[in-house]
Amino acid sequence: MPAQLLQLEAAPDLVDRVYRTLMDAISDGSLAPAERVTQEEIAQQLAVSRQPVLQALRLLKRDGFLQDAPGRGLQVVPLDAQRTRDLYQVRGALDALAARLAAQRRFRIAPELLEAGRRAASGDNVMAMIDADMAFHQALYRAAGNPLIEETAQLHWRHLKRVMGAVLQQMAQREAIWDEHQAIAEAIAAGDADGAARLIEEHGLHASDTLVERLHAVLNPPTQDPRRRQ
């Protein structure tokens, strides 16, 4: 006779919820680069016990979002322009492969997804802009029919969200990103594998150059000449 096991409650994973909350705070700048993070303060703010916070902090350190702080404790990893460019090189290769495979299947990306992206780009909600951009690329990854593409891209996207959160607020012409997405979607639907791959490579290169340039400006703001102060 099989052993009688107690039923488990289908409760959300608290560690995952703490992880995602902190990840969003790092992405939108609520937890700023180089800001010190303590287990006690996070537990108090989220009204949870220290144990799930400790586990979430360990995961964030493992994934490269937190690092040891001077002295003791942890801090948010500073933003780095060269690392951003490196991430885009990897993402660009994955995107081009996904676009080529999706075009071979003549996949049609939902018009509602593109419309939602344009609405987000015209607003002021940075997280909505990031979520819409990620939704487009995730739809593309799934359309490729190779689950390893999306799995590989996920960690890179988490890091890119930080850079996007830091600079999107200052970018004009955010709607142009969705013109590029529209062109990519049309090439995929038409079965133009070479064209879709080329367009998305150009899209990634343009995004990389723009974000890195803006990131340099964020990290190195111009100093005011004290002689010009009134």
N, C-alpha and C positions, 0 to 999 in steps of 0.2 A: 504494500500500500504506500503511495507516494507521501512524502512529508507534507504536513499542512503548513503553508507559509502565510504570514500576515500580509494583508493587502496594503499596498503603498498608496498614499494620497497623491493625486496628480497635481502637485504644487509646482509653480514655476521655480526654476533653478535660481536661488538667491545669489549665488556667486556670479552667474552669468548676467543677472540683472545689475549687480554692482559693477561688473566689468563694463557692460554697455553704457551705463550711466557715466562712468568715469571716462570712457572712450569718447563719448559725445562731448563731455566737458573739455577734454583735451583738444578735440577737433574744432570746436567753435571758439576756443580761446578762453573759456571760463577758467580753466586751469592753464595758466600761461606758461610758455617755455621757460625752463629753469626754476619754476615755482616749486617750493618744497611741499611734499605730500606726506601727511602723517596718518597712520592707521586710526588713531583715536579721534582725530577731527573729522575724518570721512565717516566713520561709524556714527558719530554724533549727528552730523548733518543729514545722513540718510536714515537715521533712526533704526539702525540694524546693529547686530552684535559685531564684535571685532573679528571673529573668525572668518566670515565670508569676505570681509574687507581685506584681510590678510591674504587670502587665497587669490582674490581679484588683483591685488597689487603685485603678487608674484607672477601672475599671468601677464600683466601689463609690462613688467620688467622683462620677462622672457620674450615678449613680442616686440621689444625695442621702443616702448613708449615712455618707460620710466628707467632711471638709472640711479646708482648710488649717489647720494648728495655729499658734499664736503662735510666731513665730521661724521655724521650718522644720518640714517634715514634715507628717503628717496626724493627725487625731484623729476619733473617733466623733462624729457630729453629736448634740448634746444633744436630749433629748426635748422636745416642745413641745405644750402642751395645745391651743392654738388650731389648730395644724396638724392635730392629731388630729381635732378637730371638723370641719375642712374636708374631710379625707379621708373621714370618715363621710358627709358630705353627698353626695359624689360616689358613694361605694359604695352609699348608699341608693337613689340614682336608678337605678344599674345593677341592683341587686338587684330593685327593683320591676318594672323592665322584664322581667328574666329570669323572675320569678315569673309575671307576666301571660302571657308567651309560653308558658311551660311548662304553665300551667293550660289554655291553649287546646288544647294537645296531650294533656291529661290524663295527664301523665307521673307515674309512680309511683317515688318515691325508695326505694331498697332499704332494707328494715327493718334489715338488718345494719349499714348505715351509721349509723343512729340508735342502735342498740344499742352500737356501738363508741364513739360519742360519749358516751353515758351512762357507760360504763365508764371512759373517760378522765377525765370530769368528777369521778368519785368517787375518783380516785387523786391522786398527788402529782407526776406527770410533766407539767410545764408544756408541754413541746414536744409531747407526745402530745395534750394538750388543744387546742393551737393547730392541729396537723395534722388532728385530727378536725373542728374547726370549719371549716377551709379545705376539707376534703373534702366537707362538706355543701354549701357554697356553690358549689364547683366543679362538683358534680353538677347543681346548679340551673342554672348557666350553660350547661352542655352541653345540658341538657334544653330550653333555650330555642330551640335550633336556629340561633342566630346566633353564629358563632365570634368576632365582634368584641367581644361582651360580655366573654367570658373574657379575651381578649387585653388589653382595656382595663383590666380589673380587676386583673390580675396585679401590676403595679408598686405599686398602692395597697395591695394585700394585704401586700407585702413590708414596707412601712412600718408597717402596722397590727400586724404580728407583733411588732414591737419593743414597742409599747405593751402588747399583750396579755401578752407575756412579763414585762413589768415589774410588772403589777398582778394577773394571774390567781392568783398564789400567795397573795395576800392576800384574795381574794374568797371569801366564803361563798356558799352557794346557787348554786354553779356549775351544778347539775343543772337549775335553772330555765331556763337557756339552751336546753336540749334539749327542755323542754316547749314552748317557743316554736317550735323547729324542727319538732317533731312536728305542731303545729297548722298550720304553713305547708305541710308535706308533705301533710297531709290535704286542705287547701283546693285544692292543685294537682291532686291525684289526682281530686278531685270536679269539676274543671273550673271552679272558682269563681275566675275571673281577678281580679275586683275584690276579693274577700275575701283572696286570696293576696297581692296587691299591698299591701293595707292592713296585713295582718299582718306582712309583712316590713319595711314602712316603720316600723311601731311597734317591731319587733324591733331595727332599726338605730338608731332614736332612743334606745331604752332602753340599748342597748349603748354608744352614744356618750356618753350622760349618765353612765353608771356608770363607764366607763373614764376619762373626763376628770376626774370627781370623784376617783377613786382615784389618777390620775396627779398631780393637784394635791397629794394627800397624800404621794405618793412624793417629789415634787420639793420640797415644803415641809414637812419633818417638824417636829413641834412641838419647840421648844427647852426644855430643862429650866431652871427657875428656879434659879440658883446658890444662892439663899437657902434652898432646900429640901433641898440636899445635906447629908447627914449627915457 
